[in-house]
Amino acid sequence: MITVTIGGECLMIDTPTRRVVLGAGVFAAGSLFAIDSSVAQAPLAPTPACQDGDEVTLRQTEGPYFKPSSPERVELLEAGMAGQPIELVGFVLTRACKPIAGALLDFWQADDKGRYDNSGFRLRGHQFTDAEGRYRLRSIVPGLYPGRTRHIHVKVQPRDGSVLTTQLYFPGESKNRADGLFRKELLVRTAKNEGLLAGRFDFVVG
């Protein structure tokens, strides 16, 4: 069970057999996953229901810019960094909709100009899901570069499990249809309020 606060009312929610809607304080108050109060006024649409035997999240190429040994951190957003701030949250789940604690997530992306840092680790970092299978990433919406729509790369690996490599996309982007790698199943659910973009995506791994 997890405790969430919605509209000032504390509720108990079972560890998700459905993917939980991100809304007002959807994660436990004071936890790693509490988001800015401004976002609480703009709840997100629910992600698709997770059902026993659900298909795993689609795999995609890692591309040419992956670098191993990124720093462990949830904050890729740095002071003075240009771009639209985003807080991306969600769960890592089994095909039976059970949360996976301690799963590794390694994120990397372009900056607001569509450039990757290949000499250092700017906008690169890894983290582990908490005891409830949750992750949180604070970053910026990546910029465009020729041939690609906006996307964030990620590798997800449960303990002693195989690696899922994929990419996350953003709704409403004009370049989505022209990008041969784009898949609607990998769209992040988003809501924006007071300058911060809130995002939600749950990974299902085999």
Steps between C-alpha positions, in 0.01 A plus 500: 500500500609860440351819642412780258342840550243616246306820554614513862366150575736218596428171323652153512566340163608142437839456341389542140327224315394792282730783407416781737391843371751775570309777670509714807778358715457155352813380673543482875534841660861582574626212290752515219210522259311802636462754218453876495158609627442688173481170314235371738243720324554322168441125546616273222293255304551142624753280330352184346378245753755236591355152487652165588694379199536853362743549213840635593597854407617522139872472442682755286855560386736671743636723221858622465525718813475261795784520755545252785586597859268801527475660847226385737250786530135590447575865418630557148367857504778743586486865607477727196437212259289608202187305409156403629536339846330163537445263790448146374371238743359150489542135595702206375260203494505131421263355241282403797480871596720461807741785579871422481719645774864580427465501121768700319395781264768675294385816317676705233376772267579803286495857632249761382707552181499129414860444609633207706788542742744237378799621702330513841174398665277803459138382473607146581439306819381177656283418801321211670131452572395526864335228708168569323654471152485876433747727322525875458702704248536878486637623169405710197302416189768409243542705185462393140776395265479398132301184440370456856210618708546585869590192705671378815709182499482254787629159600299312763641195678349311794747338737632183336277573199559589135532858378208675331626778273241742366411864431223723633308750286284807555139553387406772254840522334484586130807284426354181650343376177815564298725311743530137391578388855204670666242272663184623667532227764806688631328837547541667838177629658552870571337796669637852533438767761700805608797418278567143614411206277390192697549168324398141575616173349495149647740236371390136477793258485517128440 
